[in-house]
Amino acid sequence: MHRYGAPAVPLMEDLGAAVGGLTVFRRAARSARPESLAAGLAFYPVVGLALGLVAAGAAWLLSSGPAGVLVLLALGGGWASYGLAAAAEAALGAGGGSGTLVRLRAAPGWAGWGVAVVALALRLWAAAILPAPACTVALVLAPMLGAWAIVVQCYGGAPTQARGHARAVIGRARFREFGWASLLAFGVTLGMGEAIGLVVLLAAALTTLAVRVLAHRRVGGLTGRLLAATRELVETMVLVTLAILWRLRP
């Protein structure tokens, strides 16, 4: 078996799987082997960090924080927003676990899309009120921690209801992938945010845990759309938390 320290080609396949799992370039993940899809989780925060740097660069060039948020949305292909809309539609409906799962797998309705639009509006608001230096930090940390949250969900999560790509990663992350992903995410967050970084990490972790608990209670496990919803919610929470902390500054 190949893994870290093995030939470069398998490692590039793992990295490609991470890129395909998080960006509009989905083909890279479709062509990857199942073991590379799981091993690629270690690179999720790396890809998220790269996306954040691109978004921060766009925000700087255009002198617009919201432009960075829209760049992130475009680079992700809207996958996370769609997942949040589907998850919200499922959670807001009545009925037991089977009904919730049916709604989760169906196309989201107005209620679900309403939640997704509110989440986007909150991110745009946060990016708009943050001063340029703080906005840069927020745009870098948000996608990185959103990607890290997916790794957390895949570490020990139940793939009972998952299909396709999600079934290849949920519950397949080993401590190796979880450890590398967490080391990078924590190091960058604490390095850029210092004391505020602890608050941001706590907000991201609690959001991730809340989705996981609700998913297991309502549908008995995680799905690809719930992974996407986790990412979207964590990105939103990071940006909003930083905006609120800035507004509350002495």
C-alpha positions as CSV (number, residue, x, y, z in Angstrom):
1,M,0.0,0.0,0.0
2,H,1.2,3.5,-0.8
3,R,0.9,6.4,1.5
4,Y,3.0,9.2,2.9
5,G,6.7,8.7,2.1
6,A,5.7,6.4,-0.9
7,P,6.2,7.3,-4.6
8,A,5.2,10.7,-5.7
9,V,2.5,9.6,-8.2
10,P,0.2,8.1,-5.5
11,L,0.6,11.2,-3.4
12,M,-0.3,13.4,-6.4
13,E,-3.4,11.2,-6.8
14,D,-4.3,11.8,-3.2
15,L,-3.9,15.6,-3.6
16,G,-5.9,15.4,-6.8
17,A,-8.7,13.6,-4.9
18,A,-8.7,16.5,-2.3
19,V,-8.9,19.1,-5.1
20,G,-11.7,17.2,-6.7
21,G,-13.5,16.8,-3.4
22,L,-13.5,20.5,-2.6
23,T,-13.5,22.5,-5.8
24,V,-15.4,22.8,-9.1
25,F,-12.8,20.5,-10.7
26,R,-14.7,17.4,-9.7
27,R,-13.2,15.1,-12.3
28,A,-10.0,14.7,-10.3
29,A,-11.9,13.0,-7.6
30,R,-14.0,10.8,-9.9
31,S,-10.9,9.3,-11.4
32,A,-9.2,8.6,-8.1
33,R,-9.2,5.2,-6.5
34,P,-11.2,4.7,-3.2
35,E,-8.0,4.5,-1.1
36,S,-6.8,7.8,-2.6
37,L,-10.2,9.5,-1.9
38,A,-9.8,8.6,1.8
39,A,-6.0,9.4,2.0
40,G,-6.7,12.7,0.2
41,L,-8.5,13.9,3.3
42,A,-5.2,14.8,4.8
43,F,-4.8,17.4,2.1
44,Y,-8.2,19.0,2.5
45,P,-7.0,21.9,4.7
46,V,-4.2,22.4,2.3
47,V,-6.6,22.8,-0.6
48,G,-8.9,24.9,1.6
49,L,-6.0,27.2,2.5
50,A,-5.1,27.6,-1.2
51,L,-8.7,28.5,-1.9
52,G,-8.6,31.1,0.9
53,L,-5.4,32.6,-0.4
54,V,-7.0,33.0,-3.9
55,A,-10.1,34.6,-2.4
56,A,-8.1,36.9,-0.2
57,G,-6.0,37.9,-3.2
58,A,-9.2,38.7,-5.2
59,A,-10.6,40.7,-2.3
60,W,-7.4,42.7,-2.1
61,L,-7.2,43.4,-5.8
62,L,-10.8,44.5,-6.0
63,S,-10.8,46.2,-2.6
64,S,-13.9,44.2,-1.7
65,G,-14.3,41.6,1.0
66,P,-17.6,40.3,-0.4
67,A,-15.8,39.7,-3.8
68,G,-13.6,37.2,-1.9
69,V,-16.7,35.4,-0.6
70,L,-18.1,35.1,-4.2
71,V,-14.8,33.8,-5.4
72,L,-14.9,31.0,-2.8
73,L,-18.5,30.2,-3.9
74,A,-17.4,30.0,-7.6
75,L,-14.3,27.9,-6.8
76,G,-16.4,25.5,-4.9
77,G,-19.0,25.2,-7.6
78,G,-21.8,25.9,-5.3
79,W,-21.6,22.3,-3.9
80,A,-21.5,23.4,-0.3
81,S,-24.4,25.8,-0.7
82,Y,-26.5,23.1,-2.3
83,G,-25.7,20.7,0.5
84,L,-26.8,23.2,3.1
85,A,-30.0,23.9,1.2
86,A,-30.7,20.1,1.1
87,A,-29.8,19.6,4.8
88,A,-32.0,22.6,5.9
89,E,-34.9,21.3,3.8
90,A,-34.6,17.9,5.4
91,A,-34.3,19.3,9.0
92,L,-37.2,21.7,8.7
93,G,-39.7,19.1,7.5
94,A,-41.8,16.9,9.7
95,G,-41.6,13.2,10.0
96,G,-39.1,10.6,11.2
97,G,-35.8,9.4,10.0
98,S,-37.0,7.9,6.7
99,G,-38.8,11.0,5.7
100,T,-35.8,13.2,6.6
101,L,-33.6,11.0,4.5
102,V,-35.9,11.3,1.5
103,R,-36.0,15.0,1.8
104,L,-32.2,15.1,2.1
105,R,-31.7,13.2,-1.1
106,A,-34.3,15.2,-3.0
107,A,-33.9,18.6,-4.7
108,P,-34.2,21.3,-2.0
109,G,-37.2,23.6,-1.9
110,W,-37.7,27.2,-1.1
111,A,-37.2,26.7,2.7
112,G,-33.9,25.0,2.2
113,W,-32.7,27.6,-0.4
114,G,-33.8,30.3,2.0
115,V,-31.4,29.1,4.6
116,A,-28.6,28.8,2.1
117,V,-29.2,32.4,1.0
118,V,-29.2,33.6,4.6
119,A,-25.9,31.9,5.2
120,L,-24.4,33.5,2.1
121,A,-25.8,36.9,3.1
122,L,-24.1,36.5,6.5
123,R,-20.8,35.7,4.9
124,L,-21.1,38.7,2.6
125,W,-22.0,41.0,5.5
126,A,-19.1,39.7,7.6
127,A,-16.6,40.3,4.8
128,A,-18.1,43.7,4.1
129,I,-17.7,45.1,7.7
130,L,-14.2,43.6,8.4
131,P,-11.3,45.9,7.7
132,A,-8.9,44.7,5.0
133,P,-6.3,42.9,7.3
134,A,-9.0,41.1,9.3
135,C,-10.9,40.3,6.2
136,T,-7.8,38.7,4.7
137,V,-7.4,36.5,7.8
138,A,-11.1,35.6,7.7
139,L,-11.1,34.6,4.0
140,V,-8.0,32.4,4.5
141,L,-9.2,30.7,7.7
142,A,-12.9,30.1,6.7
143,P,-12.3,27.7,3.7
144,M,-9.5,26.0,5.5
145,L,-11.5,25.2,8.6
146,G,-14.5,24.3,6.4
147,A,-12.4,21.7,4.7
148,W,-11.0,20.5,8.1
149,A,-14.5,20.1,9.3
150,I,-15.2,17.5,6.5
151,V,-12.1,15.5,7.7
152,V,-13.5,15.6,11.3
153,Q,-16.8,14.2,10.0
154,C,-15.1,11.5,8.1
155,Y,-13.1,10.4,11.1
156,G,-15.3,7.8,12.8
157,G,-18.5,8.9,11.2
158,A,-21.0,6.3,10.1
159,P,-21.3,5.9,6.3
160,T,-24.6,4.0,6.6
161,Q,-26.6,6.4,4.4
162,A,-23.8,7.6,2.2
163,R,-23.4,7.0,-1.5
164,G,-20.7,7.4,-4.1
165,H,-17.8,9.6,-3.2
166,A,-19.1,10.2,0.3
167,R,-19.3,6.5,1.1
168,A,-15.6,6.2,0.1
169,V,-14.5,8.9,2.7
170,I,-17.0,8.9,5.6
171,G,-15.7,6.7,8.3
172,R,-12.5,6.0,6.2
173,A,-10.3,8.7,7.6
174,R,-7.6,7.2,9.8
175,F,-5.8,9.0,12.6
176,R,-3.1,9.8,10.1
177,E,-5.4,11.9,7.9
178,F,-7.2,13.4,10.9
179,G,-3.9,14.2,12.6
180,W,-2.2,15.9,9.6
181,A,-5.3,17.8,8.7
182,S,-5.8,19.0,12.3
183,L,-2.1,19.9,12.7
184,L,-2.2,22.3,9.7
185,A,-5.6,23.7,10.5
186,F,-4.8,24.4,14.2
187,G,-1.3,25.7,13.4
188,V,-2.4,28.2,10.8
189,T,-5.5,29.4,12.8
190,L,-3.5,30.0,16.0
191,G,-0.6,31.5,14.0
192,M,-2.8,34.0,12.2
193,G,-5.4,34.6,14.9
194,E,-3.4,34.1,18.1
195,A,-5.9,34.3,21.1
196,I,-8.8,35.0,18.7
197,G,-7.8,31.8,16.9
198,L,-8.9,29.8,19.9
199,V,-12.4,31.3,19.7
200,V,-12.6,30.6,16.0
201,L,-11.5,27.0,16.4
202,L,-14.1,26.5,19.2
203,A,-16.8,27.9,17.0
204,A,-15.8,25.6,14.1
205,A,-15.5,22.5,16.3
206,L,-18.9,23.1,17.9
207,T,-20.6,23.7,14.6
208,T,-19.1,20.5,13.2
209,L,-20.1,18.5,16.3
210,A,-23.7,19.9,16.1
211,V,-24.2,18.7,12.5
212,R,-22.8,15.3,13.4
213,V,-25.0,14.8,16.4
214,L,-28.1,15.9,14.5
215,A,-27.2,13.8,11.5
216,H,-26.9,10.6,13.6
217,R,-30.2,11.4,15.4
218,R,-32.2,12.2,12.4
219,V,-30.9,9.9,9.6
220,G,-28.5,7.5,11.4
221,G,-25.3,8.7,9.7
222,L,-23.7,11.2,7.4
223,T,-24.1,11.8,3.7
224,G,-22.3,13.8,1.1
225,R,-24.8,16.6,1.3
226,L,-24.3,16.7,5.1
227,L,-20.6,17.0,4.6
228,A,-21.2,19.9,2.2
229,A,-23.6,21.5,4.8
230,T,-20.9,21.1,7.5
231,R,-18.4,22.9,5.3
232,E,-20.8,25.8,4.5
233,L,-21.9,26.2,8.1
234,V,-18.3,26.2,9.4
235,E,-17.2,28.8,6.8
236,T,-20.2,31.0,7.7
237,M,-19.5,30.6,11.4
238,V,-15.8,31.5,11.1
239,L,-16.6,34.7,9.1
240,V,-19.4,35.7,11.4
241,T,-17.5,35.0,14.5
242,L,-14.6,37.2,13.4
243,A,-16.9,40.0,12.3
244,I,-18.7,39.9,15.7
245,L,-15.4,39.9,17.6
246,W,-14.2,42.9,15.5
247,R,-17.5,44.8,16.3
248,L,-17.1,44.0,20.0
249,R,-13.5,45.2,20.2
250,P,-12.7,47.7,22.9
